[in-house]
Amino acid sequence: MSLFLVATPIGNLEDISLRALRILREADIIACEDTRTSAILLNKYNIKKKLISFHVHNENEKIPELINLLQADKNIAVISDAGTPGISDPGWILLKRAQDLGIYCDVIPGANAIIPAILLSGINPGRFIFLGFPPEKSSARKKLLSSVKNLPFALCFYISPHKIIKDLADILEILGDRKCSLVREITKIHQEIISMSIKNLLDKISAENIRGELVLIISGTDENSCDDSWQNEAGKLFNDGASVKTIMNLLAAKYDLKNSAVKNYLNSLKSNDSEKF
């Protein structure tokens, strides 16, 4: 009897490891967040197994059933709709319960949204804190934000498109206007990186209807204070026809910026341009 938490792709179905596919094929049962969503992945790789619905709304009800199956010598793989179960998805409580009972448990690593998002953001990835989804209530959000406002670490959030305006308003109030990047639809065909100040991002979101899976990266206190002047200059140089290399070298030196920050901003300006740099 074994329990495996298996990471699955967050958008591109090719982003799954050979080991993950082997574990899914060898499992007696696959517990999945949404059987319809998981069926898309499983059908692609011709995996036919008994599926059990296991999500945040039935987690406590299903855990005894899954534990009983494990104790009956069944091997169970747990997957979420996307990413690693147990991180902002059901799975951790089951894992802990199984460990306490002496059941063999393992986690099969794979695709995740946080690492690509912080690397694409242009914000220093050396030290960062993952804070999951912001709390539902404004008072709780502000309390959390106040507890991390003076930390010299990048702050990483999952963001719901339906709540992003309220989230950003509280973030701006508590943290002040900082550099940030909103990375949207990671690994999917409409992947997008929006790098600007928190205030400008709030204005942009308020005027547009942004949808999809969102990761928000906010600079820590040890990075440059948010100043849009370099972005304004980058936009002017870009529109005047200056080369990408020229803009990067000029602004990185002038404003003491990382080349990656300038590059990501220019990427957002270039949009669907095919030039690579």
Residue pairs with C-beta under 8 A, 6 or more apart in sequence:
1 70
1 71
1 72
1 73
1 74
1 75
1 103
1 104
2 70
2 75
2 76
2 103
2 104
2 105
2 106
3 70
3 75
3 76
3 78
3 94
3 95
3 98
3 103
3 104
3 105
3 106
4 23
4 27
4 75
4 76
4 77
4 78
4 105
4 106
4 107
4 108
5 77
5 78
5 84
5 85
5 86
5 91
5 95
5 105
5 106
5 107
5 108
6 20
6 23
6 24
6 77
6 78
6 79
6 85
6 107
6 108
6 110
7 16
7 17
7 20
7 79
7 83
7 84
7 85
7 107
7 108
7 109
7 110
7 111
7 112
8 16
8 20
8 38
8 41
8 79
8 80
8 81
8 82
8 83
8 110
8 111
9 15
9 16
9 41
9 82
9 110
9 111
9 187
10 82
10 83
10 111
10 112
10 113
10 186
10 187
10 213
11 82
11 185
11 186
11 187
11 188
11 191
11 213
12 111
12 187
12 188
13 40
13 41
13 44
15 110
15 111
15 187
16 41
16 45
16 110
16 111
17 108
17 109
17 110
19 108
20 108
20 110
21 45
21 47
23 77
23 108
24 30
24 42
24 45
24 47
24 49
24 77
24 79
25 47
26 75
27 49
27 75
27 76
27 77
28 49
28 50
28 69
28 74
28 75
28 76
29 49
29 50
29 51
29 52
29 69
29 74
29 75
29 76
29 77
30 38
30 42
30 47
30 49
30 50
30 51
30 52
30 76
30 77
30 78
30 79
31 51
31 52
31 53
31 54
31 62
31 66
31 76
31 77
31 78
31 79
31 94
32 38
32 51
32 52
32 53
32 54
32 78
32 79
32 80
32 81
33 53
33 54
33 55
33 79
33 80
33 81
33 85
33 89
33 90
34 53
34 55
34 81
35 51
35 53
37 81
38 51
38 79
38 81
39 51
41 79
42 48
42 49
52 62
52 65
52 66
53 62
54 62
54 66
54 78
54 90
54 91
54 94
55 90
56 89
56 90
59 90
59 93
59 94
60 93
63 93
63 94
63 97
66 76
66 94
67 94
67 97
67 98
67 101
67 103
69 76
70 76
70 98
70 101
70 103
71 101
71 103
78 85
78 86
78 90
78 91
78 94
78 95
79 85
80 89
80 90
80 91
81 89
82 111
82 213
83 89
83 111
83 112
83 113
84 107
84 109
84 110
84 112
85 91
85 92
86 92
86 95
86 107
87 112
87 132
88 132
88 133
88 158
95 105
95 107
98 105
99 105
111 187
113 158
113 183
113 186
113 213
113 215
114 130
114 156
114 215
116 183
116 186
116 187
117 156
117 181
117 183
117 186
117 215
117 217
118 125
118 128
118 154
118 156
118 217
119 125
120 181
120 183
120 193
120 264
121 154
121 180
121 181
121 183
121 193
121 195
121 217
121 264
122 179
122 181
122 195
122 258
122 260
122 261
122 262
122 263
122 264
122 265
123 154
123 179
123 180
123 181
123 217
123 218
123 219
123 223
123 261
124 154
124 219
124 220
124 222
124 223
124 258
125 154
127 152
127 153
127 154
127 220
128 153
128 154
128 155
128 156
128 217
128 220
129 148
129 151
129 153
129 154
129 155
129 156
130 156
131 144
131 148
131 155
131 156
131 157
132 157
132 158
133 157
133 158
133 159
133 160
134 141
134 144
134 157
134 159
134 163
134 167
134 170
134 171
135 141
135 143
135 144
138 166
138 170
141 167
141 170
142 170
142 173
142 174
145 170
145 171
145 174
145 175
146 174
148 155
149 174
149 175
149 221
150 221
151 220
151 221
152 220
152 221
152 222
153 220
154 217
154 218
154 219
154 220
154 223
155 175
155 217
155 218
155 220
156 215
156 216
156 217
156 218
157 167
157 215
157 216
157 218
158 214
158 215
158 216
159 167
159 182
159 214
159 215
159 216
160 167
160 214
161 210
161 211
161 212
161 214
164 205
164 210
164 214
165 202
165 205
165 206
167 216
168 198
168 201
168 202
168 205
169 202
171 198
171 218
172 198
172 199
172 202
175 198
175 218
176 198
176 226
177 197
177 198
177 199
177 226
178 197
178 198
178 218
178 219
178 223
178 225
178 226
179 195
179 196
179 197
179 218
179 219
179 223
179 224
179 226
179 261
180 195
180 196
180 197
180 198
180 201
180 216
180 217
180 218
180 219
181 193
181 194
181 195
181 216
181 217
181 264
182 193
182 194
182 201
182 210
182 214
182 215
182 216
182 217
183 191
183 192
183 193
183 194
183 214
183 215
183 216
183 217
184 190
184 191
184 192
184 193
184 194
184 210
184 212
184 213
184 214
184 215
185 191
185 192
185 212
185 213
186 213
186 215
188 212
188 213
190 212
192 268
193 264
193 267
193 268
194 201
194 204
194 268
195 261
195 264
195 265
195 268
196 204
196 228
196 231
196 265
197 226
197 228
198 218
198 226
200 228
219 226
224 255
224 256
224 257
227 255
229 255
230 251
230 254
230 255
230 257
230 262
231 265
233 251
234 247
234 251
234 262
234 265
234 266
234 269
235 269
237 246
237 247
237 250
237 251
238 247
238 266
238 269
244 263
244 266
244 275
244 277
245 277
247 262
247 266
248 259
248 262
248 263
248 266
248 277
251 257
251 262
252 258
252 259
252 261
252 262
263 277
266 277
